[in-house]
Amino acid sequence: MTVILAIGGTDSSGGAGLTRDTVMAAELGATLRPVVTAVTVQTDEAVLAVHPSPPEAVADQARAALATPPAPRAVKIGMLGSAAAAEAVETALPASLPFVLDPVLKATSGGTLMAAGGFGALLRRAALITPNLAELEVLSSAGGPVEAQAAALLTHGVQAVLVKGGHGTGPWSTDLLFTADGAVTPFSAPRLAVSKRGTGCSLATAIACQLAKGASLAEACRHGKDAVHRWLRR
């Protein structure tokens, strides 16, 4: 059995967050153990309210999930909501467990969900972070091309960055994987004339599922891209 831990918020519209994580994991044959960082009140159009979980409750949930056999083999982290929650998660996760961090700063439906400086040590501990173009610019505090912004994050100790191309333009949606050894690996798919919430959640979860199954980072990113593309086509 492939088990992953998913840390994030609930979404009352069902379009994103832990609901979307659970669906994607199930499609890939994995079991998901959820850790709730916040209850969000939102529709497809707006975030109406956010009710954070206490940081100690977040850490307790993570420890309980990790102690339940079979043990999760990878982690997906989505919405955290605060620096205190990020610190609680960082403390609760064992160093040996790889995790994918989707650095959620704003909801697709609107509303700020996290300050850019709130991730702390999680950014450097993550096996992979998956920012979109806007998140990359904010997190890197660097201007210029995508390559320079990703390099700025790697210089500050981030292990690997998958820059999502869904917010770009052109006939192809290309994600770029930047790693600390200087390699750059593209993953492309035809850009589809469809827009869905939860694509970032789905991608990070799919990658975590593949890592839990023993895939390399590049393989996990490729399979994750393919899984999201299949969902969007449906």
Sequence and secondary structure as in RCSB ss.txt:
>XXXX:A:sequence
MTVILAIGGTDSSGGAGLTRDTVMAAELGATLRPVVTAVTVQTDEAVLAVHPSPPEAVADQARAALATPPAPRAV
KIGMLGSAAAAEAVETALPASLPFVLDPVLKATSGGTLMAAGGFGALLRRAALITPNLAELEVLSSAGGPVEAQA
AALLTHGVQAVLVKGGHGTGPWSTDLLFTADGAVTPFSAPRLAVSKRGTGCSLATAIACQLAKGASLAEACRHGK
DAVHRWLRR
>XXXX:A:secstr
 EEEEEEEEEETTSSSHHHHHHHHHHHTTEEEEEEEEEEEEE SS EEEEEE  HHHHHHHHHHHHHSSS  SEE
EE    SHHHHHHHHHHS TTS EEE    B TTS B   GGG TTHHHH SEE   HHHHHHHHT  S HHHHH
HHHHHTT  EEEE  TTS SSEEEEEEEETTS EEEEEEE  S   TTHHHHHHHHHHHHHHTT  HHHHHHHHH
HHHHHHHH 
